[in-house]
Amino acid sequence: MKTVQISLNSIDKVKSFVNEITKFNNDFDLVSGRYVIDAKSIMGIFSLDLSKPIKLNIHAEDNIDEIMEVLKSYIC
């Protein structure tokens, strides 16, 4: 598992983020305080405070480099 800080500070950024990660079969969790949300859930993401960076837990081992390349525009 790898953890990175990401920023999803606009509606368009949230939509494009979800579209990008749904291409992978891996699990992704967003952690904000005591809340853990499935990162592939647009409704779940909008229940979080998006004004500050959020931790993204990436549950992957074999294709982590490919995932990080896709996520580079969201990483803080």
C-alpha positions in Angstrom: 0.0 0.0 0.0 1.2 3.5 -0.8 -0.2 6.8 0.7 0.0 10.2 -1.0 -1.6 13.6 -0.3 -3.9 14.8 -3.1 -5.9 17.9 -3.8 -9.4 17.8 -5.2 -10.4 21.5 -4.9 -12.9 21.7 -7.8 -15.8 19.7 -9.2 -14.0 19.1 -12.5 -11.0 17.8 -10.7 -13.1 15.3 -8.7 -14.8 14.1 -11.8 -11.6 13.6 -13.8 -9.9 12.0 -10.7 -12.7 9.4 -10.4 -12.6 8.7 -14.2 -8.9 8.1 -14.0 -8.8 5.7 -11.1 -11.8 3.7 -12.1 -9.6 2.4 -15.0 -7.7 0.4 -12.4 -8.9 -2.7 -10.7 -7.1 -1.7 -7.5 -8.8 -0.3 -4.3 -8.3 3.3 -3.5 -9.4 4.9 -0.1 -9.5 8.6 0.7 -8.9 9.4 4.4 -10.0 12.7 5.9 -9.8 12.8 9.7 -11.7 9.8 10.9 -13.6 9.2 7.6 -12.5 6.6 5.1 -14.2 6.9 1.7 -14.0 4.7 -1.4 -12.1 7.0 -3.8 -14.1 5.7 -6.8 -17.3 7.1 -5.3 -18.1 10.7 -6.5 -20.8 11.1 -3.8 -18.5 9.9 -1.1 -15.8 12.3 -2.2 -18.2 15.2 -2.0 -19.0 14.3 1.6 -15.5 15.3 2.5 -13.9 18.7 3.2 -12.2 19.3 -0.2 -10.7 22.7 0.8 -7.6 20.9 2.2 -5.4 18.1 0.9 -6.7 14.5 1.5 -4.7 11.3 2.1 -5.1 8.7 -0.7 -4.3 5.1 0.2 -3.5 3.1 -2.9 -3.8 -0.7 -2.5 -1.5 -1.8 -5.2 1.8 -3.5 -5.6 2.5 -4.5 -9.2 1.3 -1.4 -11.2 2.1 1.4 -8.7 4.3 3.3 -11.2 1.5 3.4 -13.7 -1.0 4.6 -11.1 1.4 7.3 -9.8 1.9 8.6 -13.4 -1.9 9.0 -13.7 -2.2 10.7 -10.3 0.7 13.2 -10.7 -1.6 16.1 -11.5 -3.5 15.6 -8.2 -0.6 15.0 -5.8 0.3 17.9 -3.5 
